[in-house]
Amino acid sequence: MIEYDKDAIVHSYITGFLRAKIRQSDPLLLSLEEYASEHSVPIAEPETARFISVLSRACKAERILEIGTAVGYSAIVMAKASGAEVVSVENNHEMAELARENIRRAGLSDKITVVEADAKTCLSEISGPFDMIFLDGPKAHYIYMLGDCISLLRTGGLLVADNVLYKGMIADKAHVVRRKITIVKRLRKFIDALMEHPQLETAILPLGDGVTVSVKIQGEDV
Ligand SMILES: C[S@@+](CC[C@H](N)C(=O)[O-])C[C@H]1O[C@@H](n2cnc3c(N)ncnc32)[C@H](O)[C@@H]1O
């Protein structure tokens, strides 16, 4: 069992405060949060879920791409908030089936499509453009998916990536857990690539496990 520093990014008293303010009122989303907690399924933290909900509304998203569906929690959050069509990629068959069932329970089967595929290889086959992309799949592969994500995003669209500060390990050597060194190195490269990319302007937020928000700006394809 790896011990992480739970306060590495945000002090727990702040997290407690934020979560007390958010309070989940949707019974299905609440049941998914409980299911994820009981079964150790990593879903977006409540404050991150609220953030992508707000962003999806703010950018008036009509099409959203998500990488990493899990039980369908964040896909449902974004579809409910924005009314957008959501395409969500998941490579685990059981998860994809569970997500489809939850999406059916949410009455959103006509809005959310779960694509059962490996996001490392399928992105070039997906048709864009998207108004928003939520990158929440395999962390060590964000860096390799960045090019496809930018190509799939419309100019002015948002690329949001979760877990980019990875329990504090990205910013501080003392927090690095040996077994996670490859993920840490690649997430650091991912952040650098976002910050240096001529077609992106990126903010890094110490929210939840660390979130980046990038807007695609006009620029030459690289
Ligand atoms: C953090 S969870 C997604 C949580 C979800 N976005 C939410 O907040 O409700 C990451 C998911 O990505 C999936 N995943 C991992 N590697 C993948 C890959 N190569 N292609 C597609 N999905 C992948 C995992 O099975 C897992 O369900």
PDBQT file of the ligand as one rigid body, heavy atoms in Angstrom, charges set to zero:
ROOT
HETATM    1  C1  LIG A 301      -9.396   8.216 -13.631  1.00  0.00    +0.000 C 
HETATM    2  S1  LIG A 301     -10.367   7.026 -14.416  1.00  0.00    +0.000 S 
HETATM    3  C2  LIG A 301     -11.568   7.998 -15.280  1.00  0.00    +0.000 C 
HETATM    4  C3  LIG A 301     -12.555   8.638 -14.351  1.00  0.00    +0.000 C 
HETATM    5  C4  LIG A 301     -13.694   9.347 -15.051  1.00  0.00    +0.000 C 
HETATM    6  N1  LIG A 301     -13.212  10.319 -16.018  1.00  0.00    +0.000 N 
HETATM    7  C5  LIG A 301     -14.538  10.072 -14.024  1.00  0.00    +0.000 C 
HETATM    8  O1  LIG A 301     -14.079  11.095 -13.471  1.00  0.00    +0.000 OA
HETATM    9  O2  LIG A 301     -15.660   9.618 -13.764  1.00  0.00    +0.000 OA
HETATM   10  C6  LIG A 301      -9.354   6.511 -15.749  1.00  0.00    +0.000 C 
HETATM   11  C7  LIG A 301      -9.996   5.494 -16.668  1.00  0.00    +0.000 C 
HETATM   12  O3  LIG A 301      -9.167   5.381 -17.826  1.00  0.00    +0.000 OA
HETATM   13  C8  LIG A 301      -9.207   4.048 -18.280  1.00  0.00    +0.000 C 
HETATM   14  N2  LIG A 301      -8.031   3.805 -19.106  1.00  0.00    +0.000 N 
HETATM   15  C9  LIG A 301      -6.759   3.504 -18.708  1.00  0.00    +0.000 A 
HETATM   16  N3  LIG A 301      -5.967   3.325 -19.778  1.00  0.00    +0.000 NA
HETATM   17  C10 LIG A 301      -6.749   3.529 -20.874  1.00  0.00    +0.000 A 
HETATM   18  C11 LIG A 301      -6.506   3.476 -22.268  1.00  0.00    +0.000 A 
HETATM   19  N4  LIG A 301      -5.281   3.199 -22.739  1.00  0.00    +0.000 N 
HETATM   20  N5  LIG A 301      -7.518   3.713 -23.115  1.00  0.00    +0.000 NA
HETATM   21  C12 LIG A 301      -8.753   4.017 -22.645  1.00  0.00    +0.000 A 
HETATM   22  N6  LIG A 301      -9.052   4.072 -21.327  1.00  0.00    +0.000 NA
HETATM   23  C13 LIG A 301      -8.062   3.830 -20.451  1.00  0.00    +0.000 A 
HETATM   24  C14 LIG A 301      -9.215   3.235 -16.979  1.00  0.00    +0.000 C 
HETATM   25  O4  LIG A 301      -9.742   1.935 -17.215  1.00  0.00    +0.000 OA
HETATM   26  C15 LIG A 301     -10.097   4.096 -16.070  1.00  0.00    +0.000 C 
HETATM   27  O5  LIG A 301     -11.434   3.652 -16.104  1.00  0.00    +0.000 OA
ENDROOT
TORSDOF 0
